[in-house]
Amino acid sequence: MASDEPGEPADDTAGHRRLLTLAGAAVLTVVVATAPGGESLSTEGQYALATMAFAAVLWVTGSLPLSLTALTVPLLLTALGVYPTLREPLMAFADPVVFLLFAGFALAAALQSHGVDRRLALALVSRVGTSPRRIVLAVMVATAALSMVISNTATTAMMVPIALGVVGQVTGERPSPRPDGAHGPDPAIEASASTADGGEATASDATSSDPSNMQVATLLGTAYAATVGGVGTLIGTPPNAIVAGQLESYLGVTVTFADWLLVGLPLVAVALPLTWYLLVYRLYPPEARDVSGARAAAEARLADAGDLGPEARRTVAIFGLTAALWLLGGFASAFEPVLSPAAFTTLFGGSGPTVFGTTGHQGLLYYVLVGLVAVVALVATGAAPWDDLLRIDWGTLLLLGGGLSLADGLRDSGAIDWLATEGVAALGTVPVVVLVLAVVGSTVLLGELASNTAMAAVLAPLLITAGPAYAARLGTTGDLASVFLAVTVAIAASFGFALPVATPPNAIVFGSGAIGREHMLRAGVVLDFVMILLVTAAAFVGLAVVLPVVFG
């Protein structure tokens, strides 16, 4: 809606707040850049820390768009002389992980353009929903599954109308009018989602008048399932990709698509049903109702959609083949005994000769290479027009590049080593369980107000470098300790359930006008506490069972 006169003071206030935050970030940058750092910290390292301070303040406060703040990172690193030219810090924006996320976004855009995602959700609701609780479970499972391959924001935006329709069929409810007189999803949802990840919520405070537990559980379940599902795959949410890129940058450890599945899927398999149980049995148990209308409506909408067209079928085939090759690329050890050295190097990568007569190869099954081939195949086969594939979240790609650029600057200047040394010395002999619980807890709680992607970008380098200091207490190697801490913070950064500003899914659901802030706060506080304990416990189980197999 256009802003009238009453809205201008608020706009002025927001502008003044932004200027004050920028000034505060600039002052902090100068203080960090000029403070005594000791002989062990180089001048370049101190300036890299100053750059981190500037970016961290803006990322946490959301005073500027997150992607715009990311662009200031290479500018400051060059302006302060951490790098001699702009070329070096900008190289992070061409990191393979950035292009992996681009490929994931493009595949998701192609699936959405043909309505494949909506068909899957309706099919699941029509077949699984035999009771109110199972209806909620069906919506949550569909949302979580889609969020593994489609951005959490896009998944939630697509699923909220479906969830509202299901609730309407079961209960006859519709969200009550908001102050602007509209019904249903707020037109400001898009803006709300973009600012939720580290900015101020713009969704309306209006809610349904005394919504039923069925409505609250379904809507909250949609938001929370999108968040939980994103943890499952490497492309599910940006923190996963950021940590994978930093592990390769710092340690030379390549995290494949299959590797992350082994880490993320077990957690999703536990966290999703636990979230559903708490919502429908403890927090907002839905009333017993006849759900036959909801199932029939889902079946009718699915039937009305008709069969998939040829372009949609090609899209599904390309996506399925891409997913299969991503998984195949993670099982190199199973093929090494049966392939010739040249064939193995060509397919899975290595430093030996290839079938092309060259020496050394990334591997044709390298997951980023496979993803980019899939993007070309979508257009070349006519499965999806190029213009459709361009409708992706470019801001997230810039944010990922900025996070990696900052990580490179901290590493190349020696600042990260200094931070790790000082941090380990400050922690002293803190038990490692307490350390992990503190890291997970602070990450989840800070993530309620700050960008989860920014949290991963700032914290992961510190934990990667600090990892070897805890290797003995963890009973593992230095590299595996670093992987353990970094992956743990990536997963923790994705969780935030209590506030609309915590995640884009929360903001979208809140912006629908179907639930109130108090509903989300009540459920979110409980889930935050449960997930802190769950992620901490899962981290140690993973260290004992999964990580040695995947990264050992």
Secondary structure by P-SEA (a helix, b strand, c coil): ccccccaaaaaaaaaaaaaaaaaaaaaaaaaaacccccccccaaaaaaaaaaaaaaaaaaaccccaaaaaaaaaaaaaaacccccccccccccccaaaaaaaaaaaaaaaaaaaaaaaaaaaaaaacccccaaaaaaaaaaaaaaaaacccaaaaaaaaaaaaaaaaaaacccccccccccccccccaaaaaaaacccccccccccccccccaaaaaaaaaaaaaaaaaaaccccccaaaaaaaaaaaacccccccaaaaaaccaaaaacaaaaaaaaacccccccccccaaaaaaaaaaaaaaaccccaaaaaaaaaaaaaaaaaaaaaacccccccccaaaaaaaccccccccccccccccccaaaaaaaaaaaaaaaacccccccccccaaaaaaaaaaaaaaaaaaaaaaaaaaaaaaaaaaaccccaaaaaaaaaaaaaaaaacccaaaaaaccaaaaaaacccccccccccaaaaaaaaaaaaaaaaacccccccccaaaaaaaacccccaaaaaaaaaaaaaaaaaaaaaaaaaaaacccccccc
